[in-house]
Amino acid sequence: MNLFRFVARLAAPLAAAATLAVSPAVAEEAKEQYFPLLTYRVGAYASSGIPGWGGIIDYFRYVNEVEGGINGVKLFWDECETEWSVEKGVECYERVKGGKNGSPVPIFLPHGDPISKALTEKSVADKLPLITTGYGRTEAIDGRVFPYSFTVMFSFWSEASSVVNYIAEQVGGKDKLKGLKIATVYHDSPYGKETQAPLELLAKTYGFENIQIPVPHPGNDQSAQWARIRQIKPDWVFLRGWGVMTPVAIKTAAKTGFPVDHIIGGIWSGSEEDVRPAGVVGKGYLAVTPFPAGQDFEILKKIRAEIVDKGKSDLKDLKSFGSVYYNFGVIEAIISVEAIRTAQKKFGVRPINGEEGQWGLEHLVLDETRLKEIGAEGLVQPLKLSAKDHEGGGSGKVLQWDGQKWNVVSKGWVASDRDLLLPLIYERAAAYAKEKGITPRSDGATN
Amino acid sequence: MSSIGSDAASDFIAATPDALWPRVRRALPIAALLAAAFVGAPAVGDDYWFNAILIPFLIMALAGLGLNLLMGYAGQASLGTGAFMATGAYATYNLMLRLPELPLPASLALGGVIAGAVAVVVGLPSLRIKGFYLIATTLAAQFLLEWTFNQYGWFSNYSTSSSISAPRLVFLGYDLSSPVARYLLTLTTATVVTLVAARLVRSQTGRIWTAIRDMDTAAAVIGVPVARGKLTAFFAGGFICGVAGALWAFAYLGTVDARSFDLDRSFQAMFIIIIGGMGSIAGSFIGAAFVVLLPILLSRVAGAAFGGAVDAGQLENLQNVVFGALIIVFLIKEPQGLAALLARLGRRLSSPSRR
């Protein structure tokens, strides 16, 4: 059995690794709030990630340097690279969840759909709230079943509904939707299929024809799908792409003669990085997003003056300033900071922990007044979260690509039919609770 | 292989008192290791060690072991590891969901059996084709199965995102949802499967596999049942990968969808055995340690040494460069894998003392 002796030798490197593992620091009156960041600066999705981390870090720097922290409690952070892979994400989560320098972790941003799924239960055990903006499980809107998952702002179901409502806005009302053909061209993956259920319900309600066309990963040849579209002649195409699939879809659509200004991209088909590779034919392409692009929002002007122009920005490429992904980062940072601020009101002005962060999120109210104070009017939609509603908003803006940049073309925020969708979401959450043996919390639970 | 052969030969000698001591001495390190893993680790480990290090390491070692039986011992190259893992995960999930009265080990084992059966079907072309062509057919299975689990809602109980989530892990009334319990579940499974595999490769079946690997025409000529041997290898490999997949889904991540078992996972398992050592049980574990743990170690060292001082993106790229360079260095030093390298090292260390 001498081969097992080599297994024994394995113990040596393991022991060496053990000494490197950071033991959780002993808490001693921490003055600063720790906020770990999971990032992907390498790997297939790095180009969309990097502007986002710039947005988060620039806003944190702005809060620290201009506002003197959150009520005086400064933020400090470090990055853990995930490459968008679930194992690395779980490792990072376990590495940072204990806090740092005496400060606990208030809120955790998984930045990756598979990572957020793998952390769904772990975060409940660790009492650490996850914010997933524009991704994650739709059922997690029901905070009674998913107490520590927050699909804040815009779930995929809201995305689908907002697109339908935008089309209604264009054709002159929801009653005009009857008889329209709306084709959804989607990435054939769990993410891509997520809008099938809401679209089916919306089609039944409004009487439009719901056509679903899958594109296999990665989607770098879509001639078959667009030939089919040419045959069906839909009035609108809802494009739920991922990575290279989006520019290829736009190019193929243009080639087959489908009007690009009748294609509406979803959240992950609506960034500069998605449409620029399509070249000139991308002009007129639409996309719905909770992260409107633009540099003219008050807070972006302030960040530009205080951080970017002073050479303190995390961005290497300043062209990304004000892009969809940069603004995504700023928005995520604003929501996190405001949740911490809300929690401080109840628990005291000090670094707060995950359980308190969860309370802060469930009592987060960002109304027009507060958004104006922050300077995020028009950038962040009004939000009101509760135990029963971890989404809180459910609206998106529709952007149009003019060949150089995105411009908002919808009349403000396009709301989704949440009253119609929520019962179905609650039903699915209840089914999940039953399967997992979870007893849902009561509506008014403050935990 | 010679070392395994001579060990096996010594096993056939009746355990006379004289021969007993060397066998006990040989078993000592593995006994010490098992004691450390079963008693020591739970006593000193924390969540980070279980959730981020030990559980994924053991599971990937198990997946590597499955592929090693198939590819390292029986010579049937396969890129279907991810698909077999997915089959095991989805099969176990459906067994736990639809037959809740089955105890957990039975669900796991049955999930493995289903994965093994699927692997046998995938392995049928191996009766006619070999080498790279066989890789292509297993690759087809990889894509087909991943697509199937994503496409048909029944497999995931019509979940919105086609993901499967572990029902409560309970065995004999004990709740296995804590990190330590999930670690012990993984460790126990890995230990049992590894011991069985170690016996298996020295049995008649294992010898048939090795004969097929070394030259299947010659094996057929001397009367080795080649077809049966290939298919048993696919079954054994698929079974172990299936169990690994179920553990990956339920003991490690909790919630997964088919993307967790994509082609990258198959490549990862293949790299584990190429780096660790093909045709070596220990090689699967050493390779898994290298592929799964070394990047984590590098990241922690880099973070401690340069964190904040160097641009985060460049630091990450640098780690990947170092990791890649290490793979090349080790494979040049020892193309037979780390297991052979360590064996050489072991011989060099132990021979002077014996003199």
Interface residues (C-beta under 8 A of the other chain):
Chain A: M1 N2 L3 F4 R5 F6 V7 A8 R9 L10 A11 P13 L14 A17 A18 L20 A21 V22 T39 R41 V42 A46 I50 D78 E79 C80 E81 E83 V86 E87 K88 V90 E91 Y93 E94 R95 K97 G98 P114 K117 A118 T120 E121 K122 A125 D126 R137 T138 E139 D188 S189 P190 Y191 K193 E194 A197 P216 K316 R428 Y432 E435 K436 G437
Chain B: S3 I4 D7 R23 R26 A27 P29 I30 A32 L33 A36 D47 Y48 W49 N51 A52 I53 P56 L97 W147 N150 Q151 N157 S159 T160 S161 S162 S163 S165 P167 R168 S177 A198 Y252 L253 G254 T255 V256 D257 A258 R259 S260 S280 I281 A282 F285 I286 A289 V292 L293 P295 I296 L297 S299 R300 V301 G303 A304 G307 G308 D311 A312 G313 E316 N317 N320 A339 L342 A343 G346
